[in-house]
Amino acid sequence: MLWNIQEFNQRIKAHELDNVREAKLRADRLRAIFIFIAIIFLLNIWRINRSLHNIMGGSIVQVFDAIAHLTDEKVDPGLYRHTQGSDGILPKLAKAHQQLVDGRQARIHLNDELQATLDDFRRAQSVGRIGNWSIDIANSKIRWSEEIYHIFGIDPTTELTIPIFFKAVHPDDRAALENTWKAGLKGGDAYDIKYRLLISDEVRWVRARTEFERDATGTVIRAFGTCQLIARQVIAEQQLQLFASVFTSAHEGIIITDLNARIIETNAAFSKITGYSREEVLGKTPGYFSSGRHGREFYEAMWVKLKTEHYWTGEIWNRKKSGEVYPEMLAISTVFDAQGTPSNFIGLFTDISLQKEQQRQLEYNAYYDSLTGLPNRVLLADRLQLELSKSQRDSKKLAIAFIDLDGFKEVNDDYGHEAGDHVLITIAERITSCMRAHETVARLGGDEFVAVITGLSAEQESLSVINRILVSIASPIPYGDFSLSVSASIGITFYPQMLEYNAEQLMRQADQAMYHAKQAGRNRFQIFDEAYDHDLRMHNENLERAKSGLAAGEFELYYQPKVNMATGQVIGIEALARWNHPERGLLPPGAFLPDIQDTVLEIPFGEWVIAQALVDCGRLRLHDLALTISVNISARHLENTDFVEHMRARLGSCSCKQPCQLELEILETSALDDLDRVFEIIRECTEFGVSFSLDDFGTGYSSLTYLRKLPVQSLKIDQSFVRGITERPEDIILLKGILDMARGLDRKVIAEGVETLEHGRILLEIGCMHGQGYAIARPMPFPALLEWMGTWHPDPSWENRSAWR
């Protein structure tokens, strides 16, 4: 049984194994079928997907992804990197996407260009100061550009109306503009007008251009135009009008040329001056008018200056159409264009023929004697100075002959001035005929002539000329039916000499020699005495000794009081130099001043005198004495360049509590070279307390001239007038005249040379109260002056004598 059970179990297991194998087989068949079906399905899906991929040109995901990115600003190349073919949807999407992007960028670029154009347009309007506007007549709409607001000075937020526009127009131009506007609306054409705006009291010139748009019936439906600020243009136009007016109205001739000097324009004055019409000279050069008086060098120098300095001015001689040669004052300037490049030349000229003639006449009158035509004193001085320089340069001598006619006064008195003039003219011709052409013969005035003989190797060479002059002058002079006779006294001096003399001094030498010739018998010549060689050597020795004496302190000042002879009051003291010479003792001024005058020592010596006088002024103040100290000053010292500054410095350094009272006495016999300058020197010195007196009044040749031109405070009558009043009544008359003149000119007067009590009495009787001289006190050293002042009183005979007391 057990075996049966086991066999049964084995059969059951075998049956189960068969069932398992059968089930497994069916399962394998079903799997194979399913796999087959799946493969078929997948194959179909692959075929469908392949078809779709071919249709789409890519995957559906790519297509939808591309559609989602169509709004992107740029095409992403990664979206279309697997695109197949060119006919699918995806390539078309890629192309469409690119077109969209390109179109969008084109619109952006177009907008940028449009905005840039609008910005450029606005800037152009701003730069050109021009705006545009339009008016819709039917709808009353006004549009102004931004620049219009700026031009009219209106806030851009302001609502625009035509009344606002017209309100900005200048009242004087408003009516004309309104009429023009209304005429345009009624059917007028476009207009172009200039008018003014009045913006906050500022006037602005504008130019408006307006056009009208009309409908079929001719009714204006729209107006539009521009408005431009033209202030600069108006100013330029006004300037052009002014320049044009100046060009046409100018009395000066004007020529405009190109850079080749070809004439391109002239004005009316040019034709009036030259006689040429504008058409006759266009295209020609200014050389067409050349007179031939100027050489090539003249024109070359002119062009050099024009090219380097762009300007030339000067006097030039040209020829008129008539052939007349005339002088003109010409100024040529280079004209530059806007880039600074020369573009033209402009010449302005005037005919100065009349001025030349007037100048010639004035020069002739100023430098020539009107009767004889010879050079006068002024021209002689100039020529003589030139000849002196030439003589030094050429190492030659010259002779100056001072000629005075003998017997001329008798001719004038006996036969009249007409005969005298005839004699002078004839004598001038005769003297000139004895001289060489380049030598100078001058008439000083009256019957005085001067001849300058130059180029002499030896002084004796001039004597033959002098003798010819004497003979020619002494020859009878025909006059009507009879003859007139005169002779000449001639004084001669030579240059150079051992000492340096100027022209004026040489003339004085010749004049002095001429007087010696007259005194010797007339009709002869006299050479200036050169026997003074010894004196000159002594002079030089004395000058050197004086220089060393000044350095060694050998000089001192003596003082001579000035007093009121009626009251006894001491009004001042005059400083007089003395030389304590180690060998010759105490020397007065006459023993050394002549050697110092007109030398290099003159000014240092004068400075020493002033300095010592200021020291003594301080010493006087210590004794409670406030006296004016007078110091003689030479012309050379006074006219020294830094005289005023030296005086100011000396007075400023004075140790006195009160300013020193200093008076400078100008010798009336001094030759002051420049009276105008001396006037200024006196005026400036007066401002800081220095007073001035005219010394030795009445002895020089120009007393009245000095008195009239120089602002001196007082006059010192020369002692030569005072000494003679006890013997010569005419001297008293002269003194009275001087006193009256001084009072009339508000000048103080002091008489020097009061040597006797009688001098003082007479002076007081005629009204001269102030005096100085030995009758009062001799010059004394400073200590003696102090003693004298303690004992001085006027002589009793002078009391109650003054008529002016």
Disulfide bonds with the S-S distance in Angstrom:
none
